[in-house]
Amino acid sequence: MSLTDTDAGALPAPVAPDCPSLPPWDSEETLNLRWPGEPGALRAELPGQGSPRGADLLDGVHTWGPIPTPAGTFELVPVRLGRDLPLVHGWMNDPEIAAFWELAGPRDRTERHLRAQLDGDGRSVPCLGLLDGTALSYWEIYRADLDPLAHHYPALPHDTGVHLLIGGAAHRGRGLGSALLTAVAALVMERRRACTRVVAEPDLRNTPSVTAFLRAGFRCSGEVDLPGKRAALMIRDRDRDQDRHRAQVR
């Protein structure tokens, strides 16, 4: 799956970064991707919605709380099908979003995509992104080290991945994507102390998305061939965040 941001802000038309091609990665040498527990043992009720308990694999996304951004107060709220399916379905049928997410079509197609995560083992949590209480974006926070993505790059334990889209054309092109990515990366590093990297794999053709990641402090580690796309492997390191913090307090 790819990420859609359409956030070029006031910058000139972005040019796709020159990412190095990663050498073929031997998945035999990567992490053991088999989760040792039974998926059923990880399930618990989130408020108002039967779904996996993200606290086991993602340290309770539903408890992460709000964070200030230049655009307002942002918060991730796990999806509830009965409440959120019509909104997410509408976004998935926006042509700009559908071009990369490939989930346009009837509502049950979006429902199956969401339910596969909600009824899974908790390694991916679909969320709405609320800005000052208004749902403006959709996110998937996932364990990249337990995802098939880990077969394509040298994953580290607790690598945390993000997919996102900005819903509604009126909210795009305002710099929101990079501002919200910066906030989510900060939340991940604060709430998931075992995580040292936030990763993403936007489609190389989605230049505004790649640009938003770069503006949010991610680096392009390389290009990877994934099912259905050639992607830029974007990484934001905890060490880089710490260096930035030290520079700010000097």
Phi, psi and omega per residue, in radians:
M1 nan 2.574 3.108
S2 -1.960 2.934 -3.101
L3 -1.812 2.523 3.079
T4 -2.152 2.242 3.133
D5 -2.227 -0.704 -3.101
T6 0.885 0.788 -3.052
D7 -2.071 1.565 3.075
A8 -1.797 -0.130 3.092
G9 0.979 -2.484 -3.121
A10 -1.616 0.120 -3.116
L11 -1.258 2.764 3.001
P12 -1.062 2.908 3.119
A13 -0.906 2.120 -3.023
P14 -1.229 2.659 3.073
V15 -1.957 2.337 -3.118
A16 -0.996 2.331 -3.128
P17 -1.184 2.709 3.109
D18 -1.546 1.554 -3.125
C19 -1.548 2.396 3.078
P20 -1.208 2.609 3.052
S21 -1.417 2.237 3.089
L22 -1.299 2.513 3.058
P23 -1.164 2.717 3.099
P24 -0.917 2.265 -3.070
W25 -1.697 2.237 3.137
D26 -1.400 1.841 -3.081
S27 -1.127 -0.285 3.076
E28 -1.172 -0.398 -3.105
E29 -1.659 -0.086 -3.101
T30 -1.462 -2.989 -3.086
L31 -1.121 2.763 2.975
N32 -1.278 1.931 -3.035
L33 -1.482 -0.024 -3.131
R34 -1.463 2.034 3.095
W35 -1.257 2.232 -2.977
P36 -1.245 -0.395 -3.079
G37 -1.529 2.944 3.049
E38 -1.446 2.314 -3.139
P39 -0.912 -0.669 -3.126
G40 -1.064 -0.519 -3.122
A41 -1.251 -0.285 -3.112
L42 -1.629 -0.127 -3.031
R43 -1.426 2.444 3.041
A44 -2.713 2.961 -3.122
E45 -1.478 2.188 2.840
L46 -1.467 2.775 -3.092
P47 -0.941 2.018 3.035
G48 1.367 0.094 -3.073
Q49 -2.656 2.159 3.025
G50 -1.235 2.106 -3.101
S51 -2.888 2.973 -3.131
P52 -1.156 2.692 3.130
R53 -1.528 1.827 -3.072
G54 -1.126 -0.297 -3.077
A55 -1.070 -0.485 -3.083
D56 -1.262 -0.689 -3.064
L57 -1.922 -0.444 -3.084
L58 -2.246 0.340 3.015
D59 0.969 0.740 2.957
G60 1.145 1.174 3.136
V61 -0.926 -0.634 -3.099
H62 -1.186 -0.154 3.121
T63 -1.875 0.052 -3.019
W64 -1.164 -0.554 3.062
G65 1.399 -3.141 -3.067
P66 -1.417 2.840 3.089
I67 -2.529 2.400 3.121
P68 -1.293 2.534 3.028
T69 -2.363 2.889 3.073
P70 -1.040 -0.375 -3.110
A71 -1.640 -0.163 -3.088
G72 2.441 -3.008 -3.130
T73 -1.505 2.204 -3.055
F74 -1.954 2.532 3.095
E75 -2.637 2.447 3.021
L76 -1.593 2.255 3.134
V77 -2.202 2.042 -3.129
P78 -0.953 2.466 -3.109
V79 -1.113 2.446 2.930
R80 -2.077 2.118 -3.007
L81 -0.975 -0.848 -3.071
G82 -1.070 -0.500 -3.107
R83 -1.644 -0.663 -2.858
D84 -1.909 -0.226 -3.065
L85 -1.003 -0.797 -3.129
P86 -1.034 -0.686 -3.132
L87 -1.160 -0.849 -3.112
V88 -1.142 -0.698 3.111
H89 -1.051 -0.736 3.099
G90 -1.068 -0.752 3.114
W91 -1.104 -0.725 -3.112
M92 -1.129 -0.339 3.119
N93 -1.687 0.083 2.977
D94 -1.250 2.242 -3.058
P95 -0.990 -0.650 -3.131
E96 -1.146 -0.631 3.135
I97 -1.369 -0.759 -3.096
A98 -1.056 -0.489 -3.112
A99 -1.055 -0.485 -3.113
F100 -1.995 -0.566 3.137
W101 -1.433 -0.487 3.075
E102 1.000 0.744 3.113
L103 -2.151 0.309 3.077
A104 -1.175 2.669 3.137
G105 2.325 -2.767 -3.078
P106 -1.165 2.806 -3.064
R107 -1.050 -0.594 -3.077
D108 -1.172 -0.356 3.075
R109 -1.200 -0.798 3.058
T110 -1.114 -0.702 -3.131
E111 -1.066 -0.757 3.134
R112 -1.088 -0.693 3.132
H113 -1.096 -0.778 -3.134
L114 -1.232 -0.750 -3.072
R115 -1.148 -0.563 3.111
A116 -1.044 -0.570 3.088
Q117 -1.419 -0.786 -3.088
L118 -1.131 -0.551 -3.140
D119 -1.712 0.109 -3.118
G120 -1.477 -2.727 -3.042
D121 -1.682 0.129 3.074
G122 1.637 0.110 -3.126
R123 -1.390 -0.183 3.055
S124 -2.440 2.277 -3.113
V125 -2.134 2.015 3.080
P126 -1.391 2.383 -3.048
C127 -2.411 2.659 2.839
L128 -1.586 2.511 3.025
G129 -1.767 2.019 -3.115
L130 -1.726 2.265 3.065
L131 -2.028 2.000 -3.041
D132 0.895 0.697 3.054
G133 1.503 -0.065 -3.124
T134 -1.869 2.273 3.135
A135 -1.292 1.964 -3.101
L136 -2.084 -0.185 -3.029
S137 -2.613 2.772 3.076
Y138 -2.097 2.391 -3.081
W139 -2.302 2.627 2.886
E140 -2.178 2.035 3.089
I141 -1.754 2.142 -3.003
Y142 -2.478 2.755 3.082
R143 -1.422 1.737 -3.105
A144 -1.129 -0.519 -3.132
D145 -1.290 -0.269 3.096
L146 -1.894 0.159 -3.082
D147 -1.792 2.721 3.041
P148 -0.951 -0.387 3.064
L149 -0.945 -0.574 -3.089
A150 -1.127 -0.249 3.053
H151 -1.353 -0.125 -3.018
H152 -2.018 -0.013 3.100
Y153 -2.722 2.816 -3.128
P154 -1.313 1.501 -3.075
A155 -1.208 2.613 3.026
L156 -1.930 2.650 3.113
P157 -0.944 2.350 3.069
H158 1.271 0.181 2.970
D159 -0.880 2.298 -3.088
T160 -1.997 2.183 -3.099
G161 -1.768 2.742 3.085
V162 -2.362 2.411 2.854
H163 -2.065 2.588 3.067
L164 -2.682 2.754 2.929
L165 -2.465 2.586 3.023
I166 -1.694 2.068 -3.089
G167 -1.519 2.414 3.103
G168 1.502 2.081 -3.062
A169 -1.033 -0.521 -3.098
A170 -1.141 -0.349 -3.091
H171 -1.704 0.000 -3.111
R172 -1.674 2.755 3.108
G173 1.290 0.308 -3.114
R174 -1.948 0.113 -3.084
G175 1.489 0.108 -3.099
L176 -1.149 -0.674 -3.049
G177 -1.007 -0.884 -3.118
S178 -1.186 -0.641 3.119
A179 -1.123 -0.741 -3.119
L180 -1.292 -0.622 3.051
L181 -1.079 -0.708 3.090
T182 -1.050 -0.742 -3.131
A183 -1.160 -0.758 -3.116
V184 -1.177 -0.697 3.075
A185 -1.043 -0.710 3.107
A186 -1.131 -0.703 3.100
L187 -1.088 -0.791 3.139
V188 -1.027 -0.830 -3.104
M189 -1.146 -0.593 -3.132
E190 -1.327 -0.729 -3.020
R191 -1.589 -0.331 -3.126
R192 -2.080 1.451 -3.007
R193 -1.154 -0.410 3.119
A194 -1.392 -0.204 -3.110
C195 -1.487 2.281 3.106
T196 -1.916 -0.141 -3.092
R197 -2.581 2.442 2.933
V198 -1.840 2.295 -3.046
V199 -2.214 2.775 3.073
A200 -2.700 2.851 -3.094
E201 -2.456 1.133 3.103
P202 -1.172 2.613 3.066
D203 -1.047 2.314 3.133
L204 -1.023 -0.474 3.129
R205 -1.245 -0.353 -3.097
N206 -1.532 1.231 -3.042
T207 -1.007 -0.737 3.102
P208 -1.035 -0.625 3.122
S209 -1.160 -0.837 3.121
V210 -1.038 -0.720 3.130
T211 -1.084 -0.707 3.121
A212 -1.077 -0.716 3.094
F213 -1.088 -0.766 3.139
L214 -1.071 -0.728 3.129
R215 -1.192 -0.378 3.127
A216 -1.594 0.184 3.055
G217 1.623 0.141 3.059
F218 -1.461 2.714 3.038
R219 -2.024 2.622 3.082
C220 -1.515 1.888 -3.089
S221 -1.395 -0.432 -3.131
G222 2.858 3.088 3.077
E223 -1.807 2.447 3.140
V224 -2.313 2.503 3.063
D225 -1.596 2.003 3.119
L226 -1.991 2.845 3.108
P227 -0.971 2.055 3.064
G228 1.531 -0.058 -3.123
K229 -2.874 2.772 2.894
R230 -1.797 2.199 -2.943
A231 -2.061 2.701 2.954
A232 -1.611 2.143 3.100
L233 -1.461 1.861 -3.093
M234 -1.745 2.331 -3.087
I235 -2.336 2.340 2.973
R236 -2.063 2.149 -3.009
D237 -1.678 2.530 3.054
R238 -1.075 -0.691 3.131
D239 -1.021 -0.687 3.127
R240 -1.139 -0.710 3.096
D241 -1.078 -0.732 -3.139
Q242 -1.147 -0.690 3.099
D243 -1.095 -0.704 3.110
R244 -1.100 -0.737 -3.136
H245 -1.105 -0.751 3.136
R246 -1.095 -0.674 3.139
A247 -1.171 -0.589 -3.124
Q248 -1.254 -0.541 -3.069
V249 -1.586 -0.092 3.106
R250 -1.246 nan nan
